[in-house]
């Protein structure tokens, strides 16, 4: 019903985002990604891009997720949680050198942070 209402009007950032959230709520991540991509064309919202990256991770499309994380981290270099997520993605994509650089950076700059496993 909600999707039919959203389809009645011309697509916008908000309508595409709402469709993406509806599809995500029913675990249709492929459709969710499709509408998040469309939403980012209207507006380059960082939160929506991050949601898209996480959706790509769920779909096992790590390379697309990495590109988005790299873009966001380049703009927000102090966000250590995003850097950590990017490091984990690098491990998933078999880019160990980049992962090691990020994890070393995180340990050097925030060794007491609970999200960084130091073993």
N, C-alpha and C positions, 0 to 999 in steps of 0.2 A: 504494500500500500504506500509506504513512504517513498519507495523508489519510483513508483508511478507518478506521485506528486512532483518529485524532483525532475522527472523527465518531461513534465509539461512546459517548463520554462527553458529559456536559453541557458546553456551551461555557463557556470561562473566558478570562481575559486571555491566559494562556499558550497555550492551544490555538488561539485566533484568531491570535495573533502567529506561531505556528509555521506555521499554514496560509498566512498572508501571505508568509512567507519561502519556503515551498515554491513558491507561485505566482510569486513574484518570480524564483526560480531558473530557472523555465521561461519567463520573460519574459511572463507573463500579468499585466500591471500593473493591469488593471481588477479582476481577482479579488484581487490583492494589496491594492489600495486598499480593497476591500470588507471584507476581514478586518482590516486595520489600523484601519479606522473602528470595527469591532465591538470590537477590543481596547481602543481608547481609551475606550469606554463603560464598560468594567470598571475601567480605571485610566488616569488622565491622565498617563502617563509621557512626559516631554519627548523622550526619544530616539525613542519610537514616533511621537509627533506629527511630529517632524522627518523621520522615514522616510516618513510619510504625505505630508508636504509635498513631498518629493523624488519620490515616486511620482506625485503630482498633476502635478508638472512634466513627468515623462516622458509623462504622458497629455495634456499640453498644457491642463490645467485650472489655469491660472495664478491665477485669482481665489481658488480654494480654497487654493492654496499660499500666496498672499500673506497670507491671514487667519491661517494657522497661524504663518508667520514673524513676523508682527506681534505675535501673542500671545506667542511665545517671546522675541522681542527686548524686549518690554515688561517681561518678568520678568528678563531677563539683558541689561541695556543695555550691559554692558562687552564682550559678545561681538562683536567687530568683524567676524569672518568671517561670522557670521549677518547682520549689518547689510549687509555687502557683497552677500551672496546676495539679501537683500531688495531692495537697490538694483537689482540685475540683473533681478529679477522685476518691479519697477516699470517698468523700461524695456520689458520684454516686454508689459506690460499697458498700455503707452502713457501711463503716469503719470509723465511726465518731471519735473515739479516735485518730486515726492517723491523721485525718484531723485537729482536734483541735490542736494537737501538732505542726503540720506544720504552721497553721495560727498564733498560739501564737509566734512561732519562727519568723515568718515574721513580725509580729507587733513589737516584741522586737528589731528586727534588722533593720527594714526599715519602720517605722511607717508613714513616709511621702510619701511613694510610692503610686501613684495614682491607681495602679492595685489592691491594697488590700482594699477591702471595710471594713470600721470600723464602724459598726452600733451597 
